[in-house]
């Protein structure tokens, strides 16, 4: 069975996906609605990555508090 990735790994992958989406943004004569929709999608993906990073921070803090390190 494959190992479960950490929130940090998931956040990195998710941010890469957002970057790929932004880099694939069409240029030239493109409807502004399409640009806005693609930018909104990338922003939503980046928000998910931020949530994953916060979950990673929470897990680390919980681990340190339970061990008495903090």
Beta strands, then each sheet from edge to edge (+ up, - down):
end
